[in-house]
């Protein structure tokens, strides 16, 4: 039975009657409308501001913001930008609380209008409210709001301030469309929308050629993945004659053959789309270059929105991936390889944002590994905790860059404010930033009791537990790769913190007096995210772990809430996997239960952090202007990011450019245009010859007519 609203019958102990509680959505359309409204308002302000700048430019000047007087076009975005996100978050929270009271099993679909209607196909503008979409919307609006607040301080001196908030609001709008859509076409609208907005935000400072190229790179690489998404939709429609989530997922187990070619092809094409959006091998190359945008943009893209879309899509289509064991294996393999590969690059980077960028690619690999082995809740769990500590890390790096940039500006020194070789000793000047970033570092390193310990450990555990089924050797390898990656993560994050906040300051003696903590609009979000990075992992702790030393033998307020919360969404996929593959193992490949390996994991991470502190503090680090690129060997190779960009340039970019030039100059200009020109020349020649007979004399025309008659008679006679 599928009633219009999901209903749970709650039977109270000692009562013979049941109380039915219906979930009625509370203004769900406003969740999307508020960010869109913010885009329209800030967009209008951006147009006004742009007109002022254009008028000044035509007069031969350059428009800059007054020191003590900010125009209204730059005051209102500070209220509208974060305000619409807070309003959206409040409505999401209200619906979330209503869901808690109902506890329903089936999703609620709210339809607003018929979007596409043909004789054979119909797509409605519909939103789907269920447990998964609600978690995603909470993360997007909650973390997004904090990033918007941080942006108020970080971007306050930018002349394009209104345009920035317009793009930011539009980005969140499309991300909400992506995670709340009730069909593949609606999801695809959001999918393409965040791709467009990423281009606008990454290339925000487009006057710099490098920034503009980074935006184009992100846009083009994502389009490669989108082709796979489109093909998957075509295949699904050909089979199910609909693209609505409900009917497709409900009928998939009976319609599709387990391990069949169709479902395998669909999942692999969906994976191609996910690989592009979530920056996995081989389409990860756009994400490190996305650091060209403002730092809050990096936090929004890398933590809470765009890059998580691929993980969300695999989880949303978990029924299909459960029916395609090869598809799941490929997802897990790509995730494990990406996690390890990106971690090796992060070991040797000096740009603080580049370290965090490759860290994001690596952590996304963990999420893919989780959903690939069938631990969908674990993947979403790490998505959520990663949003907390990675947003904190990016915003914290933004606070560092903000402080150093202003210090260098005062002394007119042209140093790179993002290079960690120009930092050091900042804990004295930015104590709040230092402490909060250490919280995030310990979280991503997987140290108890921080959030990353619980989510990352769960993925590693399930990767090992999956080794009891088919493809045992592969899953053992993935498990080992994930363990090695975890240790690398602990090292490169500790290295980043030591180079940034500890040791001697390398910014410069004249600059030190200008180093200070950023304003409250930037520090308060850091503190909130630090609390979430500490406690956010306590919502999904298995009972066995809770009753062990991990939960202080039941004393800490931990629960397995998220697992139970997402069960209605991923339960069918879990059952399919259990029926065909079997349950997850109770022990790791080398023996030992989950509690044992959780303890070993955190002990290894602590050991790496402690050893890294001692190791890195012994380094003699010079400012970037006095440091050379690593001389050679593996370190240089890692610093050059395995030369993948150079490889892609020679293998992909140059052949395409050469092929395009050949098609342009040889095929188009030479052959096509040549044929057209020859045709034109022949036409002119025939016209010229014909014009010779157009004399205007009657006797000439009579002669030609007679000659023609004679030729015809002669031909007939023959």
N, C-alpha and C positions, 0 to 999 in steps of 0.2 A: 504494500500500500504506500502510495506517495501523496500525502495530503499537501495542500498548498503551503502549510507551515509545518516544520518539523516539530513533533510532539513527543515528549517523554512522559510516561506515566510513572509518577513517583508514589510508591506505596509506603506509607508510614507504618512502622512496627506497631502491631496491636490494633490496626484499623482495617476494616473490611472494604473501605472505599479507596479509590485511587484519585489522586489530584493531577489533572493534566495541565501542564504549563506549556504554553505556545510561545515560540520565539517570533516576535514581530520586529522586523528591522526598524531602527530609529533613524529616519532621514538619511539613508545610505548614499543617496545622490549627492548630498552636500560634502561628503568626504572628497569627492572628485571636484565638485564645483568650487570649493573655496580656493584651492591652488590655482585653478583656471582663472578665477576672479582676480587673484593676486597678479597673475601674468598680464591680464588686460589692464589693470590699473598701473602697474609698474611699467608696462609697455608704453602706455600713453605718456607717462612721465618721462620715459626714455626718449620718446619722440620730441617732446618739448625741450629736454636737455640737449638732444642732438641738434635741434634747430639753433639753439643759442651758440653751441660750439661751431656750427657751420657759419653763422653770421660773423663770429669773431675771426674764423679762418679766412673768410672772404675779405675781411678788413686787413688781413696780413698779420694777424696775431695768433696766439695759441691759448685756448681757453683752459684755465686752471681754476680750481676751487679757491675762494678766498680763505685766508688764514682763520679768521674768527667769525665768519658769516657764511653759513651754508644755505644755499637756495632751497626753496620748498620742494623742488624736484628731487633733492637728496635727503630731505627729512622724512617725507612720507614713506619711502621704501623701507626705512628702518622699522616702521610700525606695520606696514602692510605685509612685507615679505615674511617675517616670522609670525605675524598675527594670524594669517590664513592657515599656516601650518599648525599652529596651536589649536585653532578652531577645528581643523580636520582631525587632529589627534584626539580632541575631546569627544568628538562624535564616534570615532573608532572605539575609544575606551567605553563609551556608553553602550555601544552594541556588544562589545566584548563582555561587559558585565551582564547584559541581558542573556547572552549565550551561556554564561556560567550558570545562570539560574535555570535554563532550559535543558541543557545537556543533550541536544538532539543528534540524530545519526545522519540524516539526509541534509544536503545543502539547501539553502533558501536562495531561489533565483528571483531577482526583481527585474522585470522587463519594462522599459520605458517607451520604446517605439520600434517599429520594423525598420531596420537599417537598409538591408539589401533584400529585394524581393524579385525573383524571376519565376519562370514557369516550373523550374526544377530545383531551385535553391532559395533558401531564406535564411537570413542572419539578422537577429534582433539585437538591439542595443540593450544588453542585459548584464547585470552584475550578479556575481555568485558570492554569497556570504556563507562561509564554512570555517572550520577550525584553521585550515592552512592559510586561507586568504586573510583571516583576522590576525594571525601571528605576523604575516608579512606586512600588513597595513600598520600594525602597531610599531614595528621596527622602522618602516619607511617614514611615517609621520613623526614618531618620537625622536629618533636619531636625526631625522631631517630638520626638525624644529631646532634642536641644539646647534646644528651646523649653521642654520640661518642666523641664530643669535650670535654665534661666533663671527659670522661674516659682517655683522654690523660694525664691529670694531676693526676687523682685519681689512675691510675694503673701504673704510670711511673716506680715505683720501683719493680714491679713484674717481676720475671725472665721469666714467661710465657706470657709476653706482646704480642708477635705476635700471639700466639695461642688464646688469649683472643679476639683480633680483628678479627681473622678468624671466630671464632664462632659467634661473634656479627654480622658481615656482612652476614653470612649464615642465621642467624635467620631472619634478615630483608628481605633477598631474599625470604625465604619461606612465610613470612607474606604477601609480595607483591603478590606472587603467589596465596595465599588464597583469597585476596580481589579483585584480578583482573581476576581470572579465569572465563571463560564463561560457565562452566558446573560443575556439581557436582563432577565428577572425578578429574578435575583440582583443585577445591577447596579442595578436600580430600588430594591431594598431599601436598598442602600448610599446611593443617590441621595437617597432620602427621609430616611434616617437622618442624614446630614450636614446636611440642611435642618432637621430637628428640633433637632439639637445646636447648630447656629448660632443658633437662636432662644434656646436656654438660655444660651449663652455670651455672645452680644451683649447680651442683657438680664440679665446676671449680677447687676449691681447694680440690681435691679428696683424698689427703693424709690424711685429717681429716675424720674419719669414719662417723661422724655426717653429714658432707657435702655430702659425697657420698650417704648416705642413703636418704637424702632429695631429691637428684636428682632422685634416683630410685623410691621414693614415688610419685613424680610428674609424672614420666613416666608411672607407673603402673595405677595410678588413672585415668589419661587421657585416657588410653587404654580402661577402662571400658566404658567411654562415647563414644568412637569411635565405639564400637560395635553397639550402637544405630544408629549412623550416617550411618554405612554400611547397617543395616537392612532397614532403611528408603530409601536408594538408591535402594535396591533390590525391594522394594514395588513400588517405583515410576517407575522403568524401566518395571516392569511387567504390569503396567497400561498404560504408555505412549510410551513404546518402544524406548525411548530416555532419555538421562540425561542432555541434553543441557537446559540451563535456559530459553531461548527464547520460544521454543515450549511448554515446560512444563507449564510455567506460563501463556502463552497466551491461552492454551486450558483447563487449570484447572477449571475455572468457569463453563464451559460447560460439562466437563468430570466427575468431582467429584460432589458428592451429598453434599449439605451444611449440616454440622453436621454428615455426614456419618461415618461409622466405618473405612473405608479405610483412609480418610484424617485425621481423629482423630488419628489413629494409626501412620501414617506417621509423624504428628507433634509431637506426644509424643516421638517417637524415635529420631527425630531431636532434641527435647528438651533435651533428655538424653545426646547427644553429646555436646550440648551447656552448659549444667550444668557442665560437666566435664571440658571443656575448660575454662569457665568463673567462675569456682570455686563457684558454688551455692550449697545449701543444696541438697543432702547429700555428694556431692563430692568436698566440699570446702577445705578439710583438707590438700591438698597438697600445697596450696598457702602460708599460714603462714610459713611453713617450707622452702619455696623457698627463704627466707631471708638468707639462708646459702651462697648464691652466692654473688659476689661483688655487692655493692650498686647500681652502674649504671645498672647492670643487673636487679635488682629489679625494677628500674625506667622504663626500657624498657618493661619488662614483665607486670608490673602492670599498666602502664599508657597508652602506645600507641599500644601495639601489642597483644600478645597472649590472654590475658584475655578478650579482646574486641571481639575476634573472635565469641563467642557465640551470642553476641548481634548483630553483623553483619549478622550472618547466619539467625537469626530469622527475621531481617529486609529484607534481600535478599529474603527469602521465605515467605514474608508477605502475599502474595496471599493465600498460603496454610493455614497459621494460621488464616486468616480472614474467611476461609471456615470451620474452626474447632473451634467453640466457646469454647468447653471444653479445647482444647489445649491452647487457649489464656488465659482462666481462670487459668489453672495450671501454666502457665508461670508467670502471675501476682502474684499468690499466693506464688510461690517459691521465686520470687523476693522480695516481701514484708517481708516474713518470714526471708529470708537471711539477708536483710538490718537491721532488728531489732535485730536478733540474733547476728550478727557479731559486731554490735555497742555495745551491752552489754559487750562483751569480751574486746573490745578496752578500756572500762572504767577503767580496772584494770591492764593493762600491764605496765611494766617498761622499756622494750626494745623498743627504739624509732622506730626501723624498724617493730617490731611486732604490734605496735599501727597503723602504716601506712598500714601494711598488712591487718589487720582486717578492717581498714577503706576502703581499696580497695574492699574487699569482700562485705562490706555494700553498697558502691556506685554502684557496679555492680548490686546489688539487685534493686536499684533504676532504673537502665537501663532496667532490666528485667520487672519491674513493668510497665514502660512506654510502651515498645513494647507489653507487655501482654494485656494491656487495649486497644490497637489499636492506641496509640499515637507514631507511629514509628519515626516521625521526632523528637519528644521530646527525645526519647531514644538515637538517633544518636547525637542529640544536646548535651546531657549530656555526651555521650561518648567523644565528642570532647573537651568540656570544662574540663572534668575530666582529659583528657590527659595532658592539660596545668598545672593545679594546682597540680595534683598528681605527675607528673614528677618533678615539682618544689619542692614538699615536700620531695620526695625521694632523689633528688640530694642535696637539702639543708641538709638533715640528713646525706648524704654522706660527705658533707663539714664539718659538726660537728664531725663526726666519724674520718675523716681524721686528723683534727686538734688535737683532744684529743688523738688519737693513737700516733701521732708524739710526743706530749707532754709527754705521759707516756713512750714512747720509750727512750726519753732523760734521764729520771730518773729511768729507769728500773723497773717501777712499774707494777705489773701484775693485773691491773684492767680491767673490761669490758668497752670498749670504747663506747658501744651501750646502756648501762644502764643509764637511765635518772637520777637515783639517784647519779650518778657520775658526773653530769653536773652542771647546775645552773650558773647564772650570765654571760653567754657567750655573751650577747649582747655587752659588752665592748670590747671583743676580736674579735668577728665576726659580726660587725655591718651590713654589706651588707647581709650576710646570714640571720641574724635576721629579717631585714626589709622585704626581699623577702619572707621568710617563713611566716611572718605575713600576707602578701598579699594572699598567698595561703590558709592560715588558714581561713581568712575572706571569701574567695571564697567558700571553701568547707562547711563553716558554713551557707552559703546562705544569706549573708548580701549584701544589695544594696550598690554600683553598680557593685560589683564584678561578675565574670562570673558565678560562681556556683549559685548565686541568681536566675538568669534567667532560667537556665536549670533545676535545681532541683525544683524550684517553678512550672515550666510548667508540670513536671511529677506528682507532688502532686496534682495540679489542675485537670489534666486529670483523675487521679485515682478517685477523687471525682466526676467529671463530668460523669464518666462511670457508676455511681451508679443509673442513671435513667433508664438503660436498664435491661436486665435479670441479675439474680444473684445479686440483689441490696445489700443484706445484706453482701455478700462477699466483694464487692467493697467498701462499707462504712468501713468495717473492715480494708481493705488494705489502704485506705486513712488515717484512724486514726493511723495505724501502721507507715506509712510514716512520719506523723507529729511528732510522738514521737521519731522516729529515727533521724529526723532533729535536735531536741533539744539535743539528746544524742551526736550527732556529734559535735555540737557547744561546748559541755562541754569537751569531751575527747580531742578534738584538742586544746582547750584553756589550758587544763591541761598539755598537752605535751609541749606547748610553754612556759608556766610559769616554769615548771620543768627544761626546757632546757636552757632558755635564761635569766630568771629573778631570783631574790632572791640572796642568797649567793652562791658563787662558791664552789663546793664540789669536784672539781678535785684534789685539793691539792695545798698548797702554793708553793712548788718547781716547780710544773707543770705549774702554771699560766703564768710565763714569756715565756713559749714556746707555749702558745696558740696564734694563729694568723689566719688571713683570708687566705684561700687557694689561689693559683695562679690564674691569669686572665682566664686561660683555664677552670677553674671551676666556677668562679664568673660571667663571662659574660653570660653563658647559664642561670644562675639563674635570671639575670636581664631581659633577653629576655622573659623567661617564666613568670616572674612576670607581665610584660606588657600584655602578652596574657591572664593571669589569671584575669587581671583587665578589659580588653576591649573585650575579646573573646566572651562574652555573648551578645554583642550588635548586633550580626548579625541575631538574631532570636527573635525579640521583636514584639508581635502583635501590630497592629496600636492603639488599645484601650489603651494598656499600654504605648506606646510611647507618646500618647497625654495626658497622666496623669502625676502626679508628678514623676513617675518612669523614664519617658523620659524628665523630666523638660519641660513638655508641648510642646514637639516637638523640643526643642532646642538641645538635644543631637543627634549625628549622629547614630541613631538606625534604624533598618529595620527588616522586616520579611523575609529576603532573603533566609535563609536556608529552611524555609517551602516551599516556591515557587520552590526552586532549587530541592528539593527531590520529589516534587509532581509527576513527570513522573514515578518515581520508585515505590512509595507507593500508588499512586493515585487509582489504581484498588482495592487494599486491603481496602482502606478507603471507596470506593464506595460500596463494598460488605458488609462491616460492617454497613454502613448507611442504606442499603436496608433491612437488616435482623434485625438489632438492633435499628437503629435510630441514630440521631445526638447526639453528646455530649451535656449534659445539660449546661445551661447558668449560673447556680449557684452551689455552693458547697452544700453538704448534710445539713449543718446547715444554709444555706442561705448566701447571699453575692456573688457578682461577682468576676471575676478574679483580678481586681484591689484591691478590699477590702482584699482578701486573700493574695495577694502579699504583701500588707502593713502589715497585721497581721503577716505573716511569717517572714519578716525581723525584725519587732519589737520584736517578741519572740526570734529570734536568737541573736539579740543585747542584750536583757535582759539576756539571758543565758551566753553570753560571758562576760558581765560586772560582773554578779554575780559570775561566775567561777573564774575570775581574783581575786576578793576579797576573795573568799573562799579558793582557792589553795595557795595564798600567805601567808595565816595564818598557813599552814601546817609546821610542823617541819620535814624536810626531811634529813635523814642521808645517808651517802654513802652506796653503796650496801653491802660492807663488814660488816657494822654495822647494817644493816636492816635485819629483818627476813621476811620470807614469811607470808602473812596475816594469822592470827591465826585461823580463822574459819568463818563460816557463808557464806553469799552471796558473800562477797568480795573475800574470798578464792576460792569459786566456780568459780567466774568470772576469777580470776587470773589463775586458772587451766583450763580455757577455757571450762567450763561445763563438764570437764572430758570426752569429746567426743573421744579423742585419746585413752584413756584408755578403753572406751566402745568398740570402734572399734577393739582394740587389743584383748579383751576378746570374743567379739561376732563374729568377722570376721577373724582376723589374726590367733589367736591360733587354732580355729577349722580347718582352712585351713592347717596350719602347721601340726596339729595332723593328719588330714586326709591324707595329703601328706606322712607323716611318716608311717601311716598304709598301704597305697598303696605301699610304697617302701618296708617296711620290711615284711609285711604279704602277700600282693597280689603278688608283683613283686618277692621279694627274696624268700618268702616261697612257694607260689603256683606256679607261672609261672616258676621260676627257679627250684623249686622242681620237677615239671612235666618233665622239660627238663633233669634234673639230673637223674630222675627215668628211663626215656626213654634211656638215655645214659647207665645207669647201666644194664638195660635189654638187650640192644644191646651187651654190653660187655659179659654178661652172656651167651646169645645165641651163641655169637662168640666163647666163651671158650668151651661150650659144643660141638659145631661143630668142633672145632679144635681137639677134642679128636678122631674124626673119620678120621682126615686127617693124617694117619700114613705113607702113601707112599707105603704100601704093597698091591699088587694086590689081594691077597686072601681075605683081609679085605673088599675091595671094592666089590668083587664078592659076599661075604657073605651078605653085606648090600643090594646089588641089588636083590639077591635071596629072602631075607627076605621081601623086598618091594613087589616083585611079589606075594609072598605067601599071604601077607596081602591084596593086591588088589583082588586076586582070592577069598579069604575068604569073603571079603566084598560083592563081586558080588554074591557069592553063598548064602549068607544070604538074 
